[in-house]
């Protein structure tokens, strides 16, 4: 099961590559001189395998890198997770799992979530139906 962002890295890169070719730009975006970066929302074994198999120089930090890096030890309080707050902590989207085959979403505890609304998000990539 993957999140929306996780299964969109390949189509995003292919769309950029296609647009690059249509603009007759001679440099291939998968060329050795090009470095691809993405945020942690794209972290998945499938995306890592895609980058590796296609010899793409790409970097996607895993979802838990900040919990291991001492430089981020005090940063949690600045991201809405302050325990002194009267509001519950916001759970980041990366903690949820999405099953695109069955169009189901699961919370971090593994419980299936109910579908409140189904539609297309104008900010989502083509083919994504969140």
N, C-alpha and C positions, 0 to 999 in steps of 0.2 A: 504494500500500500504506500502511496506517495502523496505528498502535498502538491497542490497546483503548480507552485514554482518549480518543484523538483522535476516534474515531467515536461517542463517547457524549455529547459536549457537547449536541448537539441534543436527544436523548431526555431527558437530565437536565433541561434547561431547560423542555422541554415537559411533563415530569412535574411539575415544581415549579409551572408555570403552571396545569396541570390541577388539582392539589391546592389551589392558591390559590383557584381558581374554585369548587371543591366546598365549600370552607370559607366560601364567600360573602364572601371578602375583596374589597372593591371595587377595591383598587389592583392594576392590571395590573403584573406583574413586568417587562414590557418597556416600561413607561411611561418617559417622559423623565427622571423623578426617580430612577429605579432604575439603579444601576451594577452590572454583572455582572463579576466577576473570576474567573479560573481560573489554575491553575498551568501551568508550561511543558509538562506532559504533554498538555495540550489544544491545544498549538500546531500548527496546520495551516492550509493555504490554504483548505480546505473550511470549517473553523470560522470563519475570518476572514470568508469570503464569507457564511456563514450569518448572522453577527452584523450585517454590513453590509447585506445584502439585507433583513433584518427590522428594520432601524433600531434595533438593540439596542445600548445604550451599554455595550459590553463590552471588557475588557482581558485579553489573554492574552500574556504575554511569550514571545518566541521562545526556542528551546532553547539558543541560543548567547549570550544577552545577557550572561551573567556573564563570558564570555571577552573581551568588548569593554569592560566597565566596570572602570576602574582600582580602584574600591572593593572589587572581589572578587579582586584580584590575589593576595592571600595566603590566601584562603579555601580554595583547593583542598586544602591539607593537612588541613583539618578535616573533610573529607568522605570519608575512607577512601582517598584517593589519594596518601598520603604515600609518596614513593619510597624512603624509608629503611625502610619496613615489609618484613618477610619474606614477607608475603602479597601476592598480586597485587591490583592495583586492581580494585574492583568497577565493572563497566560498568553505567551507569544504564539502566533499561528504555527510556528515550526514544531510545537509540541503536539499538534493534532495530526492525525493520520487520515488521508483521504483515499478511498478505494474507487478509482475512476471506472472500473468495470461495472460495479454494482451501484455507483453513485451514492456512496455512503461515507460518512465522516465519523471518526471516533475521537473521544476526548482523551487526554493524557492518562486517565485511569482505565482506558480500554472500553468504556461504555459507548454504544452507538448513540449518536445525537439525532434528534428529530429534525426533519427538514421543515423550516419555517417558510422559505420562499425559494423557488427555483427560477433562475433567469440568467441572463448574460450580464456580467459585470463589464461596463464600458472600458475599465482599466485593465482587464484581463486579456491575455493573448488569444488570437484566433484559435478555435478548437477547444478552448477551456470553457466549461459550462457551470462554473460556480455561481 
